[in-house]
Amino acid sequence: MKKHFLTICILSALTFGFVSCDSKDDDTKQENTINNFVGNWSGTFSGEDAGTWSMKVQETGKVTGTLKYSSDNVELDLQGRVSENGTVTATTHYGTMDIGIFNGTMKANTASGIWTDTDADTEGTWKGTKN
């Protein structure tokens, strides 16, 4: 009887140990949050038109910035959001007029995606880095 009691105690201790390890692993498994993307970013865009862009990612995930066309120095405002997985969804504006989209993906220190200017009927790709 004592032998069975000792075996049950050992098995119980091992079971609780494994459960404890599993829950610890789950808590630290995913560290990909918006905080990974907070800060200033900049880069270039190209395609049917070209230029530079810059943006600031806030702790809330809000994105604000500018796009500047090389051809005519027109500057557009950029507003949007970045999600915890790094998906950027933004729109471009000239004054109060919506101009297009600026969507893509951010990783640790790099970002890339696509842009469209519906007003000029142009599109292309963009890329950049965290400053």
C-alpha positions in Angstrom: 0.0 0.0 0.0 2.8 2.4 0.9 4.5 1.5 -2.4 1.3 2.5 -4.4 0.9 5.7 -2.4 4.5 6.7 -3.1 4.0 5.9 -6.9 0.8 8.1 -6.9 2.7 11.0 -5.2 5.5 10.8 -7.7 3.2 10.7 -10.7 1.1 13.6 -9.3 4.2 15.7 -8.9 5.4 15.0 -12.4 2.0 15.8 -13.8 1.8 19.1 -12.1 5.4 19.9 -13.2 4.5 19.2 -16.9 1.3 21.3 -16.6 3.3 24.1 -15.1 5.9 24.1 -17.9 3.2 24.1 -20.6 1.4 27.1 -19.2 4.7 29.0 -18.9 5.6 28.3 -22.5 2.2 29.5 -23.7 2.6 32.8 -21.8 5.9 33.7 -23.6 5.3 32.0 -26.9 4.3 35.1 -28.9 6.0 38.4 -28.3 5.0 40.1 -31.6 3.2 43.2 -30.5 2.7 46.8 -31.8 5.6 47.8 -29.6 7.9 46.1 -32.0 7.0 48.6 -34.6 6.7 51.8 -32.6 9.0 54.6 -33.9 10.0 56.4 -37.1 10.2 54.6 -40.4 11.2 55.8 -43.9 11.9 54.6 -47.4 11.1 54.9 -51.0 8.2 54.0 -53.3 8.4 53.2 -57.0 6.3 52.0 -60.0 4.4 54.3 -62.2 5.6 57.2 -60.0 8.4 57.4 -57.4 9.4 59.2 -54.3 10.1 59.0 -50.6 7.9 58.3 -47.6 8.2 58.6 -43.8 5.9 57.6 -41.0 5.6 57.4 -37.3 4.0 54.4 -35.5 2.5 55.2 -32.2 2.0 52.8 -29.2 -1.7 52.7 -30.1 -0.9 51.4 -33.6 -1.8 54.7 -35.2 0.3 55.5 -38.2 0.9 59.1 -39.5 3.3 60.3 -42.1 3.9 61.7 -45.6 4.7 60.6 -49.1 6.6 63.0 -51.4 6.6 62.5 -55.2 10.0 63.0 -56.9 8.4 64.2 -60.2 6.5 67.3 -58.9 7.4 67.5 -55.1 3.7 67.0 -54.2 3.4 65.8 -50.6 0.5 63.6 -49.4 -0.5 62.9 -45.8 -0.5 59.3 -44.7 -2.9 58.0 -42.0 -3.7 54.5 -40.9 -2.9 51.7 -38.5 -0.5 48.8 -37.9 -1.7 45.6 -36.3 0.1 43.4 -33.8 1.2 41.1 -36.6 2.7 44.0 -38.6 0.0 44.6 -41.2 0.0 48.2 -42.3 -3.3 49.6 -43.6 -3.2 53.3 -44.5 -4.7 55.9 -46.8 -3.1 58.9 -48.5 -4.7 62.4 -48.5 -4.1 65.7 -50.2 -5.9 68.2 -48.0 -9.3 66.7 -47.5 -9.3 64.6 -50.6 -8.6 60.9 -50.4 -5.9 60.0 -52.9 -5.1 56.3 -52.5 -3.8 53.4 -50.3 -0.5 52.5 -48.7 -0.7 48.9 -47.4 1.9 46.3 -46.5 3.8 44.5 -43.8 6.3 45.5 -41.1 8.8 43.1 -39.7 11.5 43.8 -37.1 13.3 46.5 -38.9 12.0 46.4 -42.5 8.7 47.1 -44.2 7.3 46.7 -47.7 4.0 46.8 -49.6 1.9 48.3 -52.3 0.6 51.8 -53.0 -2.0 53.2 -55.3 -2.9 56.7 -56.3 -6.5 56.6 -57.5 -6.5 60.3 -58.5 -3.6 59.8 -60.9 -4.4 56.2 -61.7 -0.9 55.0 -60.7 0.4 52.2 -58.5 3.6 50.5 -57.4 5.5 49.1 -54.5 7.2 50.6 -51.4 9.9 49.5 -49.0 11.7 51.0 -46.1 13.4 50.5 -42.7 13.0 51.6 -39.1 15.1 54.6 -38.3 
